[in-house]
Amino acid sequence: MKITYLGHSCFVIESNGHRLIVDPYKGGAFEGFDLDLRDFPVAISDIDGVAITHHHADHDYVEPFPGAKIFDGVSRIGKEKEELIPGFILSSYKTDHGPGRGDCSAILIEVEGKKLVHLGDTSVLPKETASAVSDADYLFIPVGGYYTIGPEEAARLARSLRAKFVVPMHYAIKGKSSLVPHNLDDFLKASTGLNVFMISVGATKQA
């Protein structure tokens, strides 16, 4: 399995020739958000499935993937697991994006016998969801603050969920995204005791 990070909360997960993109964003959707999926043409090619944690423009930009199957995390909360594309079994759980920000989900992806959890824009994780997504092999967690939990909160939550590897996301990137106040270094300073699975923007790692 390969994981590519495209910045913000967007990842491409590839297994056995099938490719899932999670939370694709619309470049320039907000002031201070200058990431653009078109900068990663290889990474976003041949996408079979799109998983969306919630409906904000920096998380649900499906237009570049007209032939892909869509997993709408919010509408799938509480429903049975779905094999969206071959080898990728998805389920969705409620999470809290904060007052006035609409519904949001945490998506559990089962692939190659591993458990990947993407927490979307979690501000508060409900207890019942925490129970469902604990003990993940890879936990994709927002760390930038303001719209989501911040670096110290994220580190505490990751420890409580007992994830094998923690993948930070949704943080400020110099010259590309200033939507949130905290950058990656802020999280790394708080991440003592965690196995942080670092992926640079645009890079791919074997998982």
Sequence and secondary structure as in RCSB ss.txt:
>XXXX:A:sequence
MKITYLGHSCFVIESNGHRLIVDPYKGGAFEGFDLDLRDFPVAISDIDGVAITHHHADHDYVEPFPGAKIFDGVS
RIGKEKEELIPGFILSSYKTDHGPGRGDCSAILIEVEGKKLVHLGDTSVLPKETASAVSDADYLFIPVGGYYTIG
PEEAARLARSLRAKFVVPMHYAIKGKSSLVPHNLDDFLKASTGLNVFMISVGATKQA
>XXXX:A:secstr
 EEEE STT EEEEETTEEEEES   TTSSTTB   GGG TTTTTT  EEEESS STTT   TT TTSEEEETTT
TBTS  EEEETTEEEEEEEEE  TTS EEEEEEEEETTEEEEE TT SB  HHHHHHH S SEEEEE S SSS  
HHHHHHHHHHHT SEEEEES BBTTTB SSS BHHHHHHH TT  B    TT EEE 
